[in-house]
Structures are given as structure tokens and as C-alpha cells.
Amino acid sequence: MRLLVCAGGTGGGVYPALAILQALGNEAENVLWVGSEGGMERDLVLRAQIPFEAIPAAGVHGVGWRQLPRNILRLIRGTLAARRILRAYQPDVLLFTGGYVGVPMAIAGRSIPSLVFVPDIEPGLALNLMSRFAHTIAVTTPRSRHYFPAAKNVVVTGYPIRTELIGWQRNQARQRFGLDEEKPVLLVMGGSKGARSINRAVLTHLEALLNLAQVIHITGQTDWPEVQQQIAHVPINLQHRYHAFPYLHEDIGAAFAAADLILCRAGASTLGELPFFGLPAILVPYPYAWRYQAINAAYLTENRAAVTLDDAKLSETLLPTLQDLFSHPQRLQQMATAMRALATPDAATKLADLIRTLAAQSPAPRKHKEVQ
Ligand SMILES: CC(=O)N[C@H]1[C@@H](OP(=O)(O)OP(=O)(O)OC[C@H]2O[C@@H](n3ccc(=O)[nH]c3=O)[C@H](O)[C@@H]2O)O[C@H](CO)[C@@H](O)[C@@H]1O
């Protein structure tokens, strides 16, 4: 099977595809990953030792008049580059999991069997466009179905989990970070790039927060220097409770397994990774990402697995919410149970099966008309 993965932008577009490749195992030997020039996918994909090529990509929706001609030009250049890659690589199947980079590839490769995995409940603009060309659309929750025409082949698979997240025991995970086994642990993260408002609210209340719980704080690269300066102001007797990192690669699974509660954005991964770990959440949807994160957060909150806080009021609401939750361990336990009930641990396997089925439908090699 010759598989071409086209995904990128941020971690949210990359990790689901990596999880699917892991589930394909040896069958995924012939893989080429096409990402966007300058995206964060390059490092993540090369880290996983997968061959990588970059093409120009840019969004055109909601872009100002000055920027629009430049972005349209990039889209055209991206489509031409995608055609060249398809002609040279001749894939049997295309896999898309997110990012603008998929749009030129979906246009250039529209005759090739393709799977679009939509991680968020509501498909973003780019995935919506790609799904028009897709042979199969896979979604995280049944709630996504009504965003697609009934005639489309939509399969609910759940959100795929990377193998490096699996297998951590709570004790072992706590030891990994040098955490006390008895005291509660709060994990703070802002998605793959960090979240300034979450970082600011945590730093503002850090002392009070460390009196409530031990904290693993993943800051993102941008705010890391500022956070490092603040660490010096943490009272000496509380410093051992604060564990800050700019980013965690393989150890992110240990952070999830060690925590009793997470404070985070509501990116698509929260629909899969938090249920997998049965990790109750305080969700702060990113207010500038259309409605996607608000819809994800509403789903987890309606299922009583999370509470949602407004980004604009976070500095006032964060501490009382944490005090309330940590003083009601039974409620936290109920949220954990509700979160675990949403888990779909076989999602990666189901997605790998869909790819196998599509590969079997692939026309004889070197017959894809659009790319000749
Ligand atoms: C601001 C923005 O537009 N965010 C979007 C972006 O978020 P983002 O790129 O943050 O994506 P997600 O929240 O879905 O996933 C983040 C991923 O990064 C991993 N991780 C994070 C930090 C770390 O230190 N180590 C690590 O491995 C997490 O485990 C997770 O797998 O893509 C998501 C998926 O389309 C969308 O739902 C979000 O709305």
C-alpha cells in the first residue's frame, strides 16, 4: 500500500494521523507525508522518521483584501506542487486529518480514494472542503453526522490515540515528574501551541493554586521565557509542587496519567485523549477559533465530564472553580467516570481498517487521470 498523508498546521492536525500510521504498523512502510511550508508538522513528522515534503498552503476564507491575492496564489502553487508529488509518488490512498495544506492536495488528488478524518465535532472550513472530494469521512462523535449530506459515507470511529500515550500507570507517571503520590495533581496545557490567557491566569494565582494541588504546567514555546522568570517568585516551600515545561513529546502520556484534573483549551484532542485517561476537565475554549472549540467543550460539559469557563473571565473564575472541585473529590470522581464513558480506545484500529478498505478499491497504479 502506498499511502500519502496530508495534514499539518498545528499538532491537532498531525497527531491523529500519526496514531493511524501506528495502527497500520508494517503496512504503513510506504508512506509520504506532505505538510505545509513553515508548519509545526515538519519537526513532528521527521521525529517519527516519516519521509516529509512541504508544499505552499494558505487559507482564503475570512482573509483581508490585501492578503487574499497572495493566499490565492499560494493555493494555486500548492495545487501544482501537489500534482507533481502525486505524479511522482503514485499513492493508492490519501489520508487527510486537518490543516489548509490538505485543500490543494484534495483538489489535485480528487480521483484517488481518500479518507478524511474530522477531529472536531464541527468540521473546520478546510476539512469541510476536503470532505467534498473524500470517498470516506470518519468522525469523532455521532454529533458530527449532521454536518455532512446524508449521501456521504460518514463513519463514527472516535479519536485515535498515539501508542506513546498508552500504558502509563498512575504511580509510575507521578514518579516520572517527581510528584507526591497523595496530593492532587492539576495538569495545565493550552493545546499544541500553548494558551496565553490560561498561562496568565495560572501565573496570577500560582501561589494559591500550589496550596491546592501539585501543578504540571505545559506552557507552549511562546510563553516559556516569561514563565521561567515567574518560577523564581514561587515561594521556596512550594517550588517542589510546580513542574513547568515548554512542551512534552513522549511524556505527555505520563502527564495525563498523573493528573486528577486538567485545565486546558477545547481542541479536538480533548474529545479523545481526556476520555481515554478518564481525566475530568476545566475547559477554556479558544474564543477566536470560530465555534469549533465551544462545540467540543459543550459536548464534554453536557456529558458531565467537564466544566467550561469563559476565556475573558478566566482570571476571576479559575480559582473559585478549582477550590470548589478539589474540595468535592466525589464530584471529581463522577466527572472522571463520565469522561471515561466517552472513550473510544479502538478508534485508531477502525481508521486503519478504513484505509485498508480504500487501498483495496484503488485503481491499478499510475492511472490517476488528474495527476498525469
Ligand atoms: C487555536 C486553534 O486553532 N486550535 C485548533 C488546533 O488545536 P491544537 O493544535 O492545539 O490541537 P488539539 O488540541 O486537538 O491537539 C493538541 C495535541 O497536542 C498534543 N500535545 C500538546 C502539548 C504538548 O506539550 N504535547 C503534546 O503532545 C496533545 O496531546 C494533543 O494531541 O487544532 C485542533 C484540531 O483540529 C482544533 O480543535 C483547535 O481548535
The ligand as an SDF file (V2000), in Angstrom:
LIG
                    3D

 39 41  0  0  0  0  0  0  0  0999 V2000
   -6.1470   27.5970   18.1380 C   0  0  0  0  0  0  0  0  0  0  0  0
   -6.6210   26.5570   17.2040 C   0  0  0  0  0  0  0  0  0  0  0  0
   -6.9660   26.8440   16.0890 O   0  0  0  0  0  0  0  0  0  0  0  0
   -6.6590   25.3180   17.6930 N   0  0  0  0  0  0  0  0  0  0  0  0
   -7.0840   24.1880   16.8880 C   0  0  0  0  0  0  0  0  0  0  0  0
   -5.9260   23.1910   16.8120 C   0  0  0  0  0  0  0  0  0  0  0  0
   -5.5510   22.9470   18.1520 O   0  0  0  0  0  0  0  0  0  0  0  0
   -4.2970   22.0970   18.6040 P   0  0  0  0  0  0  0  0  0  0  0  0
   -3.2570   22.0300   17.5620 O   0  0  0  0  0  0  0  0  0  0  0  0
   -3.9250   22.5850   19.9470 O   0  0  0  0  0  0  0  0  0  0  0  0
   -4.9400   20.6380   18.6350 O   0  0  0  0  0  0  0  0  0  0  0  0
   -5.5780   19.7000   19.7180 P   0  0  0  0  0  0  0  0  0  0  0  0
   -5.9380   20.3900   20.9670 O   0  0  0  0  0  0  0  0  0  0  0  0
   -6.6370   18.9170   19.0420 O   0  0  0  0  0  0  0  0  0  0  0  0
   -4.3740   18.6870   19.9800 O   0  0  0  0  0  0  0  0  0  0  0  0
   -3.1980   19.0520   20.6090 C   0  0  0  0  0  0  0  0  0  0  0  0
   -2.3220   17.8500   20.6060 C   0  0  0  0  0  0  0  0  0  0  0  0
   -1.0380   18.2190   21.0320 O   0  0  0  0  0  0  0  0  0  0  0  0
   -0.5880   17.2850   21.9980 C   0  0  0  0  0  0  0  0  0  0  0  0
    0.3940   17.9500   22.8440 N   0  0  0  0  0  0  0  0  0  0  0  0
    0.1360   19.1790   23.3670 C   0  0  0  0  0  0  0  0  0  0  0  0
    1.0700   19.7920   24.1840 C   0  0  0  0  0  0  0  0  0  0  0  0
    2.2740   19.1140   24.4580 C   0  0  0  0  0  0  0  0  0  0  0  0
    3.1580   19.5890   25.1810 O   0  0  0  0  0  0  0  0  0  0  0  0
    2.4850   17.8910   23.9150 N   0  0  0  0  0  0  0  0  0  0  0  0
    1.5770   17.2860   23.1040 C   0  0  0  0  0  0  0  0  0  0  0  0
    1.8160   16.1720   22.6300 O   0  0  0  0  0  0  0  0  0  0  0  0
   -1.8330   16.8330   22.7220 C   0  0  0  0  0  0  0  0  0  0  0  0
   -1.6570   15.6210   23.3880 O   0  0  0  0  0  0  0  0  0  0  0  0
   -2.8040   16.7440   21.5510 C   0  0  0  0  0  0  0  0  0  0  0  0
   -2.6970   15.5130   20.9050 O   0  0  0  0  0  0  0  0  0  0  0  0
   -6.3380   22.0080   16.1120 O   0  0  0  0  0  0  0  0  0  0  0  0
   -7.4520   21.3220   16.6970 C   0  0  0  0  0  0  0  0  0  0  0  0
   -7.7570   20.1000   15.8410 C   0  0  0  0  0  0  0  0  0  0  0  0
   -8.1690   20.4650   14.5880 O   0  0  0  0  0  0  0  0  0  0  0  0
   -8.6660   22.2530   16.8240 C   0  0  0  0  0  0  0  0  0  0  0  0
   -9.6720   21.5790   17.5710 O   0  0  0  0  0  0  0  0  0  0  0  0
   -8.2810   23.5210   17.5640 C   0  0  0  0  0  0  0  0  0  0  0  0
   -9.4000   24.4120   17.5910 O   0  0  0  0  0  0  0  0  0  0  0  0
  1  2  1  0
  2  3  2  0
  2  4  1  0
  4  5  1  0
  5  6  1  0
  5 38  1  0
  6  7  1  0
  6 32  1  0
  7  8  1  0
  8  9  2  0
  8 10  1  0
  8 11  1  0
 11 12  1  0
 12 13  2  0
 12 14  1  0
 12 15  1  0
 15 16  1  0
 16 17  1  0
 17 18  1  0
 17 30  1  0
 18 19  1  0
 19 20  1  0
 19 28  1  0
 20 21  1  0
 20 26  1  0
 21 22  2  0
 22 23  1  0
 23 24  2  0
 23 25  1  0
 25 26  1  0
 26 27  2  0
 28 29  1  0
 28 30  1  0
 30 31  1  0
 32 33  1  0
 33 34  1  0
 33 36  1  0
 34 35  1  0
 36 37  1  0
 36 38  1  0
 38 39  1  0
M  END
$$$$
